[in-house]
Amino acid sequence: MQTQTIDDSMSNPLWDYSLTMYRLNEVASSCIALQDTFDMDVNLLLYAAWLAHLKCSLSDDHLAALEALVSEWREQVVKPLRGLRRQLRDYPGAESARDELKHLELQAEREQQDMMYAFYQRSPSLPRCDAALLENLTRVAQRACPGTSDWDTHVRHLAALVAP
C-alpha cells in the first residue's frame, strides 16, 4: 500500500483507518516485509486490524469469502501494477512513469478496500472480542502461509505497532 492523496468520493472507514495506521512509525515497513517475504496481502492485514479496532473477531469463513472476492483483483491488477512500478526503480529517468504507476497502484488498492468494506457491510455480524488483534492478524497469516509459522515474529511486531 502506498500513501498518496486520492479522491475520497465514497466514505470508507476501512480506507480511513488503513491510511492512518499505514502512516504510523514502522507500520508500512512491517506490512511490506510481510507482503514481500510471505506474500501476504497488506489490505487483508489492515482489514484484520480494523476489525479488531471495531472489537470484531475475524472468522475463517468470513476471511475465506473475502479472499475469494478480492483475490482476482489483487492478482490481476494490484500485483502487476506494483511489479511494474518496482521494475522502474532500476531505470534512470523513469521517475514520472513510476509516480503514475504508484498513483494507479494506490487507486487499485483503494478499489480493493472498497470491495472489502462493501463485503463487511453486507456480511452477517462477526463475533465480538475485546482482544482480537493478534488473533485476526494470525488468521490472515495462516491463510496466506499454511503449514508454517515463520511469519509469527513479524505478525506480533505488526500487532504491537497498530495496537491502541
C-alpha positions in Angstrom: 0.0 0.0 0.0 1.4 3.4 -1.0 0.5 6.6 0.7 -0.6 9.5 -1.6 -3.6 11.7 -1.9 -6.6 10.1 -3.7 -10.2 11.1 -4.3 -12.3 10.3 -1.3 -15.7 10.5 -3.1 -17.0 7.5 -1.2 -16.7 7.3 2.6 -14.9 4.1 3.6 -13.9 3.8 7.3 -11.6 0.9 6.4 -9.7 3.1 4.0 -9.5 5.9 6.5 -8.2 3.5 9.2 -5.7 2.0 6.8 -4.3 5.3 5.8 -4.0 6.3 9.5 -2.3 3.1 10.5 0.0 3.0 7.5 1.4 6.4 8.4 2.4 5.2 11.9 6.1 4.7 12.5 7.2 1.3 11.1 3.8 0.1 10.1 4.5 0.5 6.4 7.8 -1.3 6.6 6.3 -4.1 8.7 3.4 -4.6 6.3 5.7 -4.6 3.3 8.0 -7.1 4.9 5.0 -9.5 5.4 4.0 -8.8 1.8 7.4 -9.4 0.3 8.6 -12.2 2.5 5.4 -14.2 3.0 3.2 -13.0 0.1 0.6 -11.5 2.5 -2.0 -9.0 1.3 -1.4 -5.7 3.1 -5.1 -4.8 2.6 -6.2 -8.1 4.4 -3.8 -7.4 7.2 -5.2 -3.9 7.6 -8.7 -5.3 7.4 -7.9 -7.7 10.2 -6.5 -4.9 12.3 -9.5 -2.7 11.5 -11.9 -5.4 12.6 -10.0 -5.7 15.9 -10.3 -2.0 16.3 -14.1 -2.5 16.0 -13.8 -5.3 18.6 -14.7 -8.0 16.0 -13.2 -11.4 15.6 -12.3 -12.5 12.1 -13.8 -15.9 11.3 -12.3 -18.4 8.9 -15.4 -18.4 6.8 -15.5 -14.6 6.6 -11.9 -14.5 5.6 -12.3 -17.2 3.0 -15.2 -15.5 1.4 -13.4 -12.1 1.5 -10.3 -13.7 0.0 -12.4 -15.2 -2.8 -13.9 -11.8 -3.5 -10.6 -9.9 -3.8 -8.0 -12.4 -4.9 -8.5 -12.0 -8.7 -8.4 -8.2 -8.4 -5.2 -8.4 -6.3 -3.5 -10.9 -8.7 -4.6 -9.3 -12.0 -4.5 -5.6 -11.1 -2.7 -4.7 -7.9 0.3 -7.0 -8.1 1.1 -6.3 -11.8 1.0 -2.5 -11.1 3.3 -3.0 -8.1 5.7 -5.2 -10.0 5.9 -2.7 -12.9 6.4 0.2 -10.5 9.2 -1.7 -8.8 10.9 -2.6 -12.1 11.1 1.1 -12.9 13.3 1.8 -9.9 16.2 0.5 -12.0 15.7 2.9 -14.8 17.1 6.4 -14.5 14.7 9.0 -15.8 11.6 6.8 -15.2 10.5 8.8 -12.1 7.5 10.3 -13.7 6.2 6.9 -15.0 6.9 5.4 -11.7 4.9 8.1 -9.9 2.0 7.5 -12.3 2.1 3.8 -11.6 2.3 4.5 -7.8 -0.9 6.5 -8.2 -2.6 3.8 -10.2 -1.5 1.1 -7.6 -2.9 3.2 -4.8 -6.2 3.6 -6.7 -6.3 -0.2 -7.3 -5.7 -0.8 -3.6 -8.5 1.7 -2.7 -10.8 -0.2 -5.1 -9.9 -3.4 -3.3 -10.6 -1.8 0.1 -13.9 -0.5 -1.2 -14.8 -4.1 -2.2 -13.8 -5.3 1.2 -15.8 -2.6 3.1 -18.9 -3.4 1.0 -18.4 -7.1 1.8 -18.2 -6.2 5.5 -21.3 -4.2 5.3 -23.4 -6.9 3.8 -21.9 -9.8 5.9 -23.5 -11.2 9.0 -22.2 -9.7 12.2 -18.8 -11.0 13.4 -18.3 -12.3 16.9 -17.4 -9.5 19.4 -14.0 -9.8 21.0 -12.1 -7.1 23.0 -8.7 -8.6 22.2 -8.9 -9.8 18.6 -5.9 -8.0 17.1 -3.3 -10.7 17.2 -5.8 -13.5 16.6 -7.2 -11.7 13.5 -3.7 -11.0 12.1 -2.6 -14.6 12.8 -5.7 -15.8 10.9 -4.7 -13.8 7.8 -1.1 -15.1 8.1 -2.1 -18.7 8.5 -4.3 -18.4 5.4 -1.5 -16.9 3.3 1.1 -19.3 4.6 -0.4 -22.6 5.6 1.9 -25.1 7.2 4.4 -22.6 8.6 4.6 -20.0 11.3 7.8 -18.3 10.2 5.8 -15.1 10.0 4.9 -15.2 13.7 7.5 -12.6 14.9 6.6 -10.2 12.1 2.9 -10.5 12.8 3.4 -9.9 16.5 5.5 -6.9 15.7 2.8 -5.5 13.4 0.2 -6.1 16.1 2.3 -4.2 18.6 2.6 -1.3 16.2 -1.1 -0.9 15.5 -2.4 -1.8 18.9 -4.5 1.0 20.5 
